Amino acid sequence: YVDIYNYWRARDRGEILTRHRIADDPGEEFGVIMPLESDWQELMELFFEEDGGFLYSGRYRDIMETHLGPELAELLLEVL
C-alpha cells in the first residue's frame, strides 16, 4: 500500500513504479461518514444508485481523471 501523495512524488521524480497485485484488496473502499441520525442517508443512497450506479458512470470517470490524472484513475477504476 502506497498512499497517493507518495505515488505522485515518485512519479514526479521519474521513479520507475511497479504495481504488485498481491496488495490489491477488492474489499477496500472509500467511504462517507455521517451521524447515525442523518437525514442525508436516503439521498446519498439514491445518488449512488441512480442510472446503474454513480461509480460506474462516465461522470465519475471524468471526475477521477480530472483530479487524479488518467493513469491513476484507470488504476483505481479497474477494481470496480
Biopython code that builds the backbone (N, CA, C, O; Angstrom):
import numpy as np
from Bio.PDB.StructureBuilder import StructureBuilder

atoms = [
    (1, "TYR", "N", (0.842, -1.187, 0.000)),
    (1, "TYR", "CA", (0.000, 0.000, 0.000)),
    (1, "TYR", "C", (0.880, 1.240, 0.000)),
    (1, "TYR", "O", (1.743, 1.398, 0.863)),
    (2, "VAL", "N", (0.662, 2.105, -0.956)),
    (2, "VAL", "CA", (1.380, 3.377, -1.029)),
    (2, "VAL", "C", (0.334, 4.468, -1.161)),
    (2, "VAL", "O", (-0.499, 4.426, -2.066)),
    (3, "ASP", "N", (0.370, 5.445, -0.265)),
    (3, "ASP", "CA", (-0.649, 6.487, -0.343)),
    (3, "ASP", "C", (-0.425, 7.366, -1.581)),
    (3, "ASP", "O", (0.652, 7.367, -2.176)),
    (4, "ILE", "N", (-1.441, 8.089, -1.939)),
    (4, "ILE", "CA", (-1.434, 8.869, -3.178)),
    (4, "ILE", "C", (-0.345, 9.929, -3.195)),
    (4, "ILE", "O", (0.222, 10.208, -4.251)),
    (5, "TYR", "N", (-0.049, 10.512, -2.073)),
    (5, "TYR", "CA", (0.988, 11.541, -2.012)),
    (5, "TYR", "C", (2.346, 10.969, -2.412)),
    (5, "TYR", "O", (3.064, 11.563, -3.217)),
    (6, "ASN", "N", (2.690, 9.824, -1.851)),
    (6, "ASN", "CA", (3.965, 9.200, -2.199)),
    (6, "ASN", "C", (3.982, 8.716, -3.640)),
    (6, "ASN", "O", (5.019, 8.772, -4.301)),
    (7, "TYR", "N", (2.857, 8.248, -4.127)),
    (7, "TYR", "CA", (2.760, 7.832, -5.526)),
    (7, "TYR", "C", (3.065, 9.013, -6.438)),
    (7, "TYR", "O", (3.889, 8.897, -7.345)),
    (8, "TRP", "N", (2.405, 10.157, -6.205)),
    (8, "TRP", "CA", (2.627, 11.335, -7.043)),
    (8, "TRP", "C", (4.063, 11.834, -6.947)),
    (8, "TRP", "O", (4.653, 12.211, -7.959)),
    (9, "ARG", "N", (4.631, 11.841, -5.748)),
    (9, "ARG", "CA", (6.024, 12.296, -5.587)),
    (9, "ARG", "C", (6.968, 11.419, -6.391)),
    (9, "ARG", "O", (7.857, 11.924, -7.077)),
    (10, "ALA", "N", (6.784, 10.128, -6.311)),
    (10, "ALA", "CA", (7.645, 9.210, -7.063)),
    (10, "ALA", "C", (7.478, 9.416, -8.564)),
    (10, "ALA", "O", (8.462, 9.427, -9.303)),
    (11, "ARG", "N", (6.254, 9.576, -9.010)),
    (11, "ARG", "CA", (6.004, 9.821, -10.447)),
    (11, "ARG", "C", (6.653, 11.116, -10.901)),
    (11, "ARG", "O", (7.264, 11.168, -11.968)),
    (12, "ASP", "N", (6.520, 12.167, -10.090)),
    (12, "ASP", "CA", (7.118, 13.462, -10.434)),
    (12, "ASP", "C", (8.638, 13.380, -10.535)),
    (12, "ASP", "O", (9.241, 14.102, -11.328)),
    (13, "ARG", "N", (9.257, 12.520, -9.753)),
    (13, "ARG", "CA", (10.716, 12.357, -9.785)),
    (13, "ARG", "C", (11.158, 11.415, -10.894)),
    (13, "ARG", "O", (12.354, 11.218, -11.105)),
    (14, "GLY", "N", (10.203, 10.836, -11.601)),
    (14, "GLY", "CA", (10.537, 9.926, -12.686)),
    (14, "GLY", "C", (10.904, 8.528, -12.231)),
    (14, "GLY", "O", (11.521, 7.768, -12.978)),
    (15, "GLU", "N", (10.527, 8.186, -11.007)),
    (15, "GLU", "CA", (10.822, 6.850, -10.485)),
    (15, "GLU", "C", (10.078, 5.799, -11.300)),
    (15, "GLU", "O", (8.984, 6.047, -11.806)),
    (16, "ILE", "N", (10.679, 4.637, -11.416)),
    (16, "ILE", "CA", (10.015, 3.517, -12.073)),
    (16, "ILE", "C", (9.139, 2.834, -11.023)),
    (16, "ILE", "O", (9.634, 2.372, -9.995)),
    (17, "LEU", "N", (7.853, 2.776, -11.289)),
    (17, "LEU", "CA", (6.901, 2.191, -10.344)),
    (17, "LEU", "C", (6.359, 0.891, -10.914)),
    (17, "LEU", "O", (6.000, 0.815, -12.089)),
    (18, "THR", "N", (6.304, -0.113, -10.081)),
    (18, "THR", "CA", (5.765, -1.399, -10.492)),
    (18, "THR", "C", (4.630, -1.754, -9.548)),
    (18, "THR", "O", (4.779, -1.699, -8.327)),
    (19, "ARG", "N", (3.530, -2.106, -10.110)),
    (19, "ARG", "CA", (2.373, -2.488, -9.304)),
    (19, "ARG", "C", (2.469, -3.960, -8.956)),
    (19, "ARG", "O", (2.757, -4.794, -9.814)),
    (20, "HIS", "N", (2.229, -4.270, -7.714)),
    (20, "HIS", "CA", (2.215, -5.658, -7.266)),
    (20, "HIS", "C", (0.788, -5.977, -6.839)),
    (20, "HIS", "O", (0.321, -5.491, -5.809)),
    (21, "ARG", "N", (0.107, -6.781, -7.617)),
    (21, "ARG", "CA", (-1.314, -7.045, -7.393)),
    (21, "ARG", "C", (-1.609, -7.806, -6.105)),
    (21, "ARG", "O", (-2.764, -7.866, -5.683)),
    (22, "ILE", "N", (-0.602, -8.383, -5.478)),
    (22, "ILE", "CA", (-0.856, -9.131, -4.241)),
    (22, "ILE", "C", (-1.417, -8.215, -3.153)),
    (22, "ILE", "O", (-2.105, -8.674, -2.241)),
    (23, "ALA", "N", (-1.118, -6.915, -3.255)),
    (23, "ALA", "CA", (-1.603, -5.971, -2.245)),
    (23, "ALA", "C", (-2.994, -5.423, -2.565)),
    (23, "ALA", "O", (-3.583, -4.710, -1.753)),
    (24, "ASP", "N", (-3.518, -5.756, -3.744)),
    (24, "ASP", "CA", (-4.866, -5.294, -4.090)),
    (24, "ASP", "C", (-5.877, -5.910, -3.129)),
    (24, "ASP", "O", (-5.849, -7.111, -2.862)),
    (25, "ASP", "N", (-6.747, -5.087, -2.628)),
    (25, "ASP", "CA", (-7.789, -5.553, -1.724)),
    (25, "ASP", "C", (-9.132, -5.114, -2.289)),
    (25, "ASP", "O", (-9.523, -3.960, -2.109)),
    (26, "PRO", "N", (-9.849, -6.005, -2.968)),
    (26, "PRO", "CA", (-11.116, -5.613, -3.582)),
    (26, "PRO", "C", (-12.167, -5.174, -2.561)),
    (26, "PRO", "O", (-13.158, -4.546, -2.932)),
    (27, "GLY", "N", (-11.965, -5.493, -1.291)),
    (27, "GLY", "CA", (-12.904, -5.092, -0.258)),
    (27, "GLY", "C", (-12.644, -3.689, 0.267)),
    (27, "GLY", "O", (-13.451, -3.150, 1.024)),
    (28, "GLU", "N", (-11.508, -3.085, -0.136)),
    (28, "GLU", "CA", (-11.174, -1.745, 0.337)),
    (28, "GLU", "C", (-11.961, -0.718, -0.462)),
    (28, "GLU", "O", (-11.964, -0.757, -1.692)),
    (29, "GLU", "N", (-12.617, 0.183, 0.215)),
    (29, "GLU", "CA", (-13.438, 1.185, -0.446)),
    (29, "GLU", "C", (-13.299, 2.528, 0.245)),
    (29, "GLU", "O", (-12.891, 2.612, 1.404)),
    (30, "PHE", "N", (-13.645, 3.575, -0.486)),
    (30, "PHE", "CA", (-13.734, 4.898, 0.114)),
    (30, "PHE", "C", (-15.079, 4.981, 0.819)),
    (30, "PHE", "O", (-15.993, 4.223, 0.495)),
    (31, "GLY", "N", (-15.210, 5.870, 1.757)),
    (31, "GLY", "CA", (-16.459, 5.945, 2.483)),
    (31, "GLY", "C", (-16.852, 7.362, 2.838)),
    (31, "GLY", "O", (-16.075, 8.305, 2.692)),
    (32, "VAL", "N", (-18.059, 7.482, 3.300)),
    (32, "VAL", "CA", (-18.602, 8.747, 3.771)),
    (32, "VAL", "C", (-19.051, 8.517, 5.209)),
    (32, "VAL", "O", (-19.729, 7.532, 5.502)),
    (33, "ILE", "N", (-18.681, 9.405, 6.085)),
    (33, "ILE", "CA", (-19.079, 9.285, 7.485)),
    (33, "ILE", "C", (-20.160, 10.318, 7.765)),
    (33, "ILE", "O", (-19.985, 11.508, 7.504)),
    (34, "MET", "N", (-21.285, 9.843, 8.303)),
    (34, "MET", "CA", (-22.401, 10.717, 8.653)),
    (34, "MET", "C", (-22.883, 10.344, 10.048)),
    (34, "MET", "O", (-22.685, 9.210, 10.485)),
    (35, "PRO", "N", (-23.499, 11.260, 10.736)),
    (35, "PRO", "CA", (-24.100, 10.919, 12.033)),
    (35, "PRO", "C", (-25.168, 9.846, 11.850)),
    (35, "PRO", "O", (-25.803, 9.777, 10.798)),
    (36, "LEU", "N", (-25.366, 9.019, 12.853)),
    (36, "LEU", "CA", (-26.345, 7.936, 12.758)),
    (36, "LEU", "C", (-27.747, 8.437, 12.422)),
    (36, "LEU", "O", (-28.488, 7.762, 11.708)),
    (37, "GLU", "N", (-28.109, 9.575, 12.911)),
    (37, "GLU", "CA", (-29.456, 10.099, 12.701)),
    (37, "GLU", "C", (-29.545, 11.059, 11.516)),
    (37, "GLU", "O", (-30.477, 11.859, 11.441)),
    (38, "SER", "N", (-28.598, 10.990, 10.601)),
    (38, "SER", "CA", (-28.563, 11.915, 9.468)),
    (38, "SER", "C", (-29.747, 11.695, 8.534)),
    (38, "SER", "O", (-30.110, 10.559, 8.231)),
    (39, "ASP", "N", (-30.345, 12.794, 8.082)),
    (39, "ASP", "CA", (-31.435, 12.679, 7.110)),
    (39, "ASP", "C", (-30.889, 12.651, 5.675)),
    (39, "ASP", "O", (-31.665, 12.676, 4.720)),
    (40, "TRP", "N", (-29.574, 12.600, 5.520)),
    (40, "TRP", "CA", (-28.939, 12.518, 4.200)),
    (40, "TRP", "C", (-28.807, 11.078, 3.712)),
    (40, "TRP", "O", (-28.515, 10.867, 2.535)),
    (41, "GLN", "N", (-29.010, 10.088, 4.566)),
    (41, "GLN", "CA", (-28.800, 8.690, 4.211)),
    (41, "GLN", "C", (-29.557, 8.287, 2.943)),
    (41, "GLN", "O", (-28.967, 7.735, 2.014)),
    (42, "GLU", "N", (-30.835, 8.558, 2.905)),
    (42, "GLU", "CA", (-31.651, 8.169, 1.743)),
    (42, "GLU", "C", (-31.185, 8.891, 0.487)),
    (42, "GLU", "O", (-31.105, 8.284, -0.582)),
    (43, "LEU", "N", (-30.879, 10.166, 0.601)),
    (43, "LEU", "CA", (-30.416, 10.922, -0.563)),
    (43, "LEU", "C", (-29.078, 10.392, -1.085)),
    (43, "LEU", "O", (-28.882, 10.295, -2.296)),
    (44, "MET", "N", (-28.165, 10.051, -0.187)),
    (44, "MET", "CA", (-26.872, 9.508, -0.605)),
    (44, "MET", "C", (-27.048, 8.163, -1.314)),
    (44, "MET", "O", (-26.397, 7.901, -2.325)),
    (45, "GLU", "N", (-27.916, 7.326, -0.791)),
    (45, "GLU", "CA", (-28.170, 6.032, -1.430)),
    (45, "GLU", "C", (-28.756, 6.222, -2.824)),
    (45, "GLU", "O", (-28.330, 5.556, -3.768)),
    (46, "LEU", "N", (-29.714, 7.109, -2.966)),
    (46, "LEU", "CA", (-30.299, 7.393, -4.274)),
    (46, "LEU", "C", (-29.254, 7.922, -5.259)),
    (46, "LEU", "O", (-29.225, 7.525, -6.423)),
    (47, "PHE", "N", (-28.408, 8.812, -4.777)),
    (47, "PHE", "CA", (-27.357, 9.379, -5.625)),
    (47, "PHE", "C", (-26.430, 8.291, -6.161)),
    (47, "PHE", "O", (-26.139, 8.259, -7.357)),
    (48, "PHE", "N", (-25.968, 7.405, -5.291)),
    (48, "PHE", "CA", (-25.016, 6.386, -5.717)),
    (48, "PHE", "C", (-25.656, 5.238, -6.495)),
    (48, "PHE", "O", (-24.943, 4.461, -7.131)),
    (49, "GLU", "N", (-26.982, 5.112, -6.459)),
    (49, "GLU", "CA", (-27.670, 4.051, -7.192)),
    (49, "GLU", "C", (-28.254, 4.515, -8.522)),
    (49, "GLU", "O", (-28.599, 3.684, -9.361)),
    (50, "GLU", "N", (-28.369, 5.812, -8.729)),
    (50, "GLU", "CA", (-29.017, 6.361, -9.926)),
    (50, "GLU", "C", (-28.324, 5.902, -11.206)),
    (50, "GLU", "O", (-27.096, 5.859, -11.276)),
    (51, "ASP", "N", (-29.119, 5.563, -12.211)),
    (51, "ASP", "CA", (-28.632, 5.172, -13.545)),
    (51, "ASP", "C", (-27.593, 4.051, -13.503)),
    (51, "ASP", "O", (-26.596, 4.103, -14.223)),
    (52, "GLY", "N", (-27.821, 3.051, -12.674)),
    (52, "GLY", "CA", (-26.918, 1.912, -12.628)),
    (52, "GLY", "C", (-25.742, 2.071, -11.693)),
    (52, "GLY", "O", (-24.907, 1.173, -11.592)),
    (53, "GLY", "N", (-25.662, 3.188, -11.013)),
    (53, "GLY", "CA", (-24.594, 3.394, -10.040)),
    (53, "GLY", "C", (-23.616, 4.467, -10.462)),
    (53, "GLY", "O", (-23.017, 4.392, -11.535)),
    (54, "PHE", "N", (-23.462, 5.450, -9.626)),
    (54, "PHE", "CA", (-22.582, 6.586, -9.908)),
    (54, "PHE", "C", (-21.139, 6.152, -10.140)),
    (54, "PHE", "O", (-20.450, 6.714, -10.991)),
    (55, "LEU", "N", (-20.677, 5.151, -9.384)),
    (55, "LEU", "CA", (-19.294, 4.708, -9.509)),
    (55, "LEU", "C", (-18.987, 4.101, -10.876)),
    (55, "LEU", "O", (-17.820, 3.971, -11.247)),
    (56, "TYR", "N", (-20.016, 3.731, -11.621)),
    (56, "TYR", "CA", (-19.835, 3.138, -12.948)),
    (56, "TYR", "C", (-20.161, 4.120, -14.065)),
    (56, "TYR", "O", (-20.199, 3.736, -15.234)),
    (57, "SER", "N", (-20.394, 5.365, -13.721)),
    (57, "SER", "CA", (-20.815, 6.357, -14.709)),
    (57, "SER", "C", (-19.629, 7.061, -15.372)),
    (57, "SER", "O", (-18.522, 7.102, -14.835)),
    (58, "GLY", "N", (-19.898, 7.607, -16.543)),
    (58, "GLY", "CA", (-18.897, 8.413, -17.230)),
    (58, "GLY", "C", (-18.537, 9.650, -16.437)),
    (58, "GLY", "O", (-17.388, 10.092, -16.464)),
    (59, "ARG", "N", (-19.494, 10.210, -15.736)),
    (59, "ARG", "CA", (-19.237, 11.401, -14.919)),
    (59, "ARG", "C", (-18.215, 11.111, -13.817)),
    (59, "ARG", "O", (-17.314, 11.912, -13.568)),
    (60, "TYR", "N", (-18.364, 9.963, -13.167)),
    (60, "TYR", "CA", (-17.417, 9.569, -12.119)),
    (60, "TYR", "C", (-16.017, 9.401, -12.710)),
    (60, "TYR", "O", (-15.035, 9.865, -12.132)),
    (61, "ARG", "N", (-15.931, 8.735, -13.866)),
    (61, "ARG", "CA", (-14.641, 8.547, -14.535)),
    (61, "ARG", "C", (-14.016, 9.901, -14.868)),
    (61, "ARG", "O", (-12.822, 10.101, -14.647)),
    (62, "ASP", "N", (-14.805, 10.822, -15.393)),
    (62, "ASP", "CA", (-14.296, 12.161, -15.721)),
    (62, "ASP", "C", (-13.753, 12.874, -14.485)),
    (62, "ASP", "O", (-12.695, 13.501, -14.540)),
    (63, "ILE", "N", (-14.473, 12.778, -13.381)),
    (63, "ILE", "CA", (-14.022, 13.413, -12.131)),
    (63, "ILE", "C", (-12.699, 12.789, -11.677)),
    (63, "ILE", "O", (-11.770, 13.504, -11.301)),
    (64, "MET", "N", (-12.617, 11.472, -11.713)),
    (64, "MET", "CA", (-11.379, 10.795, -11.306)),
    (64, "MET", "C", (-10.205, 11.214, -12.193)),
    (64, "MET", "O", (-9.121, 11.507, -11.690)),
    (65, "GLU", "N", (-10.419, 11.243, -13.504)),
    (65, "GLU", "CA", (-9.341, 11.602, -14.428)),
    (65, "GLU", "C", (-8.926, 13.058, -14.272)),
    (65, "GLU", "O", (-7.742, 13.378, -14.368)),
    (66, "THR", "N", (-9.889, 13.941, -14.033)),
    (66, "THR", "CA", (-9.587, 15.354, -13.864)),
    (66, "THR", "C", (-8.724, 15.594, -12.637)),
    (66, "THR", "O", (-7.773, 16.373, -12.691)),
    (67, "HIS", "N", (-9.044, 14.933, -11.538)),
    (67, "HIS", "CA", (-8.372, 15.223, -10.279)),
    (67, "HIS", "C", (-7.189, 14.305, -9.961)),
    (67, "HIS", "O", (-6.318, 14.668, -9.170)),
    (68, "LEU", "N", (-7.153, 13.115, -10.576)),
    (68, "LEU", "CA", (-6.060, 12.185, -10.298)),
    (68, "LEU", "C", (-5.179, 11.919, -11.511)),
    (68, "LEU", "O", (-4.081, 11.377, -11.381)),
    (69, "GLY", "N", (-5.665, 12.305, -12.698)),
    (69, "GLY", "CA", (-4.936, 12.001, -13.925)),
    (69, "GLY", "C", (-5.415, 10.678, -14.494)),
    (69, "GLY", "O", (-5.876, 9.809, -13.754)),
    (70, "PRO", "N", (-5.307, 10.521, -15.819)),
    (70, "PRO", "CA", (-5.837, 9.317, -16.470)),
    (70, "PRO", "C", (-5.201, 8.014, -15.995)),
    (70, "PRO", "O", (-5.896, 7.010, -15.840)),
    (71, "GLU", "N", (-3.891, 8.017, -15.762)),
    (71, "GLU", "CA", (-3.205, 6.783, -15.383)),
    (71, "GLU", "C", (-3.644, 6.282, -14.010)),
    (71, "GLU", "O", (-3.961, 5.103, -13.854)),
    (72, "LEU", "N", (-3.663, 7.157, -13.029)),
    (72, "LEU", "CA", (-4.064, 6.750, -11.688)),
    (72, "LEU", "C", (-5.560, 6.437, -11.642)),
    (72, "LEU", "O", (-5.978, 5.499, -10.962)),
    (73, "ALA", "N", (-6.361, 7.216, -12.359)),
    (73, "ALA", "CA", (-7.799, 6.938, -12.406)),
    (73, "ALA", "C", (-8.047, 5.544, -12.956)),
    (73, "ALA", "O", (-8.866, 4.801, -12.415)),
    (74, "GLU", "N", (-7.355, 5.183, -14.016)),
    (74, "GLU", "CA", (-7.520, 3.856, -14.606)),
    (74, "GLU", "C", (-7.136, 2.768, -13.614)),
    (74, "GLU", "O", (-7.815, 1.747, -13.510)),
    (75, "LEU", "N", (-6.061, 2.986, -12.896)),
    (75, "LEU", "CA", (-5.609, 2.021, -11.894)),
    (75, "LEU", "C", (-6.685, 1.811, -10.827)),
    (75, "LEU", "O", (-6.973, 0.675, -10.451)),
    (76, "LEU", "N", (-7.272, 2.892, -10.345)),
    (76, "LEU", "CA", (-8.300, 2.793, -9.304)),
    (76, "LEU", "C", (-9.624, 2.287, -9.838)),
    (76, "LEU", "O", (-10.349, 1.594, -9.124)),
    (77, "LEU", "N", (-9.959, 2.619, -11.088)),
    (77, "LEU", "CA", (-11.247, 2.230, -11.644)),
    (77, "LEU", "C", (-11.279, 0.759, -12.084)),
    (77, "LEU", "O", (-12.353, 0.166, -12.188)),
    (78, "GLU", "N", (-10.125, 0.183, -12.336)),
    (78, "GLU", "CA", (-10.140, -1.198, -12.820)),
    (78, "GLU", "C", (-10.575, -2.195, -11.758)),
    (78, "GLU", "O", (-10.894, -3.337, -12.089)),
    (79, "VAL", "N", (-10.598, -1.800, -10.509)),
    (79, "VAL", "CA", (-11.044, -2.711, -9.456)),
    (79, "VAL", "C", (-12.547, -2.674, -9.246)),
    (79, "VAL", "O", (-13.078, -3.459, -8.460)),
    (80, "LEU", "N", (-13.248, -1.772, -9.938)),
    (80, "LEU", "CA", (-14.710, -1.697, -9.773)),
    (80, "LEU", "C", (-15.408, -2.856, -10.390)),
    (80, "LEU", "O", (-16.635, -2.938, -10.335)),
]
sb = StructureBuilder()
sb.init_structure("model")
sb.init_model(0)
sb.init_chain("A")
sb.init_seg("    ")
for serial, (resi, resn, name, xyz) in enumerate(atoms, 1):
    if name == "N":
        sb.init_residue(resn, " ", resi, " ")
    sb.init_atom(name, np.array(xyz, "f"), 0.0, 1.0, " ", f" {name:<3s}", serial, name[0])
structure = sb.get_structure()
